Amino acid sequence: MSVADHYFDELFRNDSDPWAFKQRWYERRKRALCLAVLPCERYSAVFEPGCANGELSAELATRCDSLVCCDTSWRAVELAQQRLTDFDHARVIQARLPQQWPEGRFDLIVFSELGYYLDLDDLHRWIDCALEALTPDGQLLACHWRPDIADCPLDAQRVHDVLAERLSMHRLISHHEQDFLLDLWSRDETSVAVKEFADDRRSDTGSQRRAATGSVP
């Protein structure tokens, strides 16, 4: 079965940063990589389940018009709300997924360090919800710690294998290290450069720039 809520409540009861998201270079670097691989400079609506104390949430908030975060731990929700105080477009709710999936459509879902806490049935239900909630051009970023975690039903490799089997989307990014797996799937396979060149062609600014440089991509 999936890991119970009280596991996370206990983690946050006496420690506002149980995984040292703020202190560890490993965590700061991983967040930077997650943000760097996002193909869009800005998103309309982002959903981050399992937001913990909101460290990644705060950086995602700078890249979107609307952010919904959730966590099963009431204390984590409080901490994330405090972290996101400066972002009026960010909302943090307490919810257990996949059972309490929030309403709305999202062009980015960030599935970070959460999948291995779910059992296989809940992971499949989570994916069903994600596919329903993603917009026609939506993207899903998944990032998970690779070594086994005691008492967790799944590991990172299994989570990402199931995602690859189920999503039926284009995998644009696959960055695997000894410590973690990072993959990004998108319903739109257009590359960043091709999309930007296409946007330039539709804008007067782009036309003027190409005329000035003599370049036609």
C-alpha positions in Angstrom: 0.0 0.0 0.0 1.0 3.6 -0.4 2.9 5.3 2.5 0.4 6.6 5.1 -0.1 10.3 5.9 1.3 10.0 9.5 4.7 9.1 8.0 5.0 12.6 6.6 3.4 14.3 9.6 6.1 12.7 11.8 8.8 13.9 9.5 7.7 17.5 9.7 6.7 17.5 13.3 10.1 18.4 14.6 11.9 19.5 11.5 10.8 22.2 9.0 13.3 20.9 6.4 13.5 17.1 6.9 15.3 16.5 3.6 17.6 19.6 4.0 16.3 21.1 0.8 17.7 24.5 1.8 21.1 23.4 3.0 22.3 20.6 0.6 24.1 21.5 -2.6 22.7 18.2 -4.0 19.1 19.5 -3.6 19.9 23.0 -4.8 21.6 21.7 -7.9 18.8 19.2 -8.6 16.2 22.1 -8.4 18.3 24.1 -10.8 18.4 21.2 -13.3 14.6 20.7 -13.0 14.1 24.3 -13.8 16.7 24.4 -16.6 15.1 21.5 -18.5 11.6 23.0 -18.7 11.1 23.8 -22.4 8.8 26.8 -21.8 10.1 30.1 -20.3 6.7 30.6 -18.7 3.6 28.4 -18.1 -0.1 29.3 -17.6 -0.9 26.9 -14.9 1.5 24.6 -12.9 0.6 21.8 -10.5 3.2 20.5 -8.0 2.0 17.6 -5.9 4.0 16.7 -2.8 5.4 20.2 -2.4 6.9 19.6 1.1 8.1 22.9 2.5 7.8 24.8 -0.8 11.5 25.3 -1.8 10.9 24.1 -5.4 7.4 25.7 -5.4 8.9 29.1 -4.8 11.1 28.8 -7.9 8.3 27.4 -10.0 6.2 30.4 -9.0 8.5 32.7 -10.9 7.8 30.7 -14.1 4.0 30.6 -14.2 0.8 32.7 -14.0 -0.9 30.2 -11.6 0.6 27.6 -9.3 -1.3 25.0 -7.3 0.7 23.0 -4.8 -0.4 20.3 -2.4 0.9 18.0 0.3 -0.6 15.4 2.5 1.1 16.8 5.6 -0.7 19.7 7.3 2.6 21.0 8.6 4.2 20.9 5.1 1.2 22.9 3.8 1.8 25.5 6.5 5.5 25.8 5.6 4.8 26.0 1.9 2.2 28.7 2.4 4.8 30.7 4.4 7.4 30.1 1.7 5.0 31.4 -1.0 3.7 34.4 0.8 5.1 36.8 -1.8 3.3 35.0 -4.7 -0.3 35.9 -4.9 -0.9 33.6 -7.8 0.2 30.5 -5.8 -2.1 28.3 -3.7 -1.2 25.5 -1.4 -3.8 22.9 -0.3 -3.8 19.8 1.8 -4.7 16.7 -0.2 -3.9 13.0 -0.5 -3.3 11.9 -4.1 -4.6 10.5 -6.2 -7.8 10.4 -4.3 -8.1 14.2 -3.8 -6.9 15.5 -7.1 -7.5 19.3 -7.5 -9.8 20.7 -10.2 -8.3 22.5 -13.1 -6.2 22.0 -16.2 -2.4 22.4 -16.2 0.2 22.9 -18.9 2.9 21.6 -16.5 2.7 19.0 -13.7 5.9 18.5 -11.6 6.1 15.0 -10.1 9.2 15.3 -7.9 10.2 12.9 -5.2 6.7 11.5 -4.7 6.2 8.5 -7.0 8.0 5.9 -4.9 5.7 6.6 -1.9 2.7 5.3 -4.0 1.9 1.7 -4.5 1.5 0.5 -8.1 -2.3 0.9 -8.1 -2.1 4.4 -6.8 0.6 5.3 -9.3 -1.6 4.2 -12.1 -4.5 6.2 -10.7 -2.2 9.2 -10.3 -1.2 8.9 -14.0 -4.9 8.7 -15.0 -5.6 11.9 -13.2 -2.5 13.6 -14.6 -3.4 12.7 -18.2 -6.9 14.1 -17.6 -5.6 17.3 -16.1 -2.9 18.1 -18.7 -3.7 20.6 -21.4 -3.3 19.5 -25.1 0.2 20.9 -25.1 0.9 19.9 -21.5 4.1 18.6 -20.0 5.0 16.4 -17.1 8.4 16.5 -15.3 9.4 13.6 -13.1 12.4 13.6 -10.8 13.2 10.9 -8.2 16.0 9.8 -5.9 17.4 6.6 -7.3 18.6 4.5 -4.4 16.0 2.4 -2.6 14.1 4.0 0.3 13.1 1.9 3.2 9.4 1.0 3.4 8.6 2.7 0.1 6.5 0.5 -2.3 8.4 1.5 -5.4 11.8 2.8 -6.5 12.6 5.6 -9.0 13.3 3.2 -11.9 10.0 1.5 -11.5 8.2 4.8 -11.3 9.8 6.2 -14.4 9.3 2.9 -16.3 5.6 3.0 -15.6 5.4 6.7 -16.6 7.1 5.9 -19.9 4.7 3.0 -20.5 1.5 4.9 -19.6 2.0 8.5 -20.7 1.9 8.1 -24.5 3.8 11.4 -24.8 7.0 12.6 -26.3 10.0 12.2 -23.9 11.9 15.5 -24.6 14.4 15.2 -21.7 16.1 12.1 -20.1 18.8 13.0 -17.7 19.9 10.1 -15.5 22.6 10.3 -12.8 23.8 7.9 -10.1 21.7 9.7 -7.6 18.4 10.6 -9.4 16.3 10.2 -12.6 15.0 13.3 -14.4 12.6 12.9 -17.3 10.3 15.3 -19.1 7.4 14.3 -21.3 5.4 16.6 -23.5 2.3 16.3 -25.7 4.0 18.7 -28.1 7.3 17.4 -29.5 8.4 20.8 -30.9 11.9 21.7 -29.8 12.6 24.9 -27.9 14.6 26.4 -30.8 12.1 25.5 -33.5 9.2 26.9 -31.4 11.1 30.1 -30.7 12.0 30.6 -34.4 8.4 30.0 -35.3 7.3 32.6 -32.8 9.8 35.0 -34.2 8.4 34.5 -37.7 5.0 35.6 -36.4 6.3 38.7 -34.8 7.6 42.0 -36.2 10.5 41.9 -33.8 11.6 38.6 -35.2 11.3 39.8 -38.8 13.3 42.9 -38.0 16.0 40.9 -36.2 16.4 38.4 -39.1 16.6 41.2 -41.6 19.3 42.9 -39.6 21.4 39.8 -39.2 20.6 38.3 -42.6 19.7 35.0 -41.0 16.7 32.8 -41.9 16.5 29.8 -39.7 
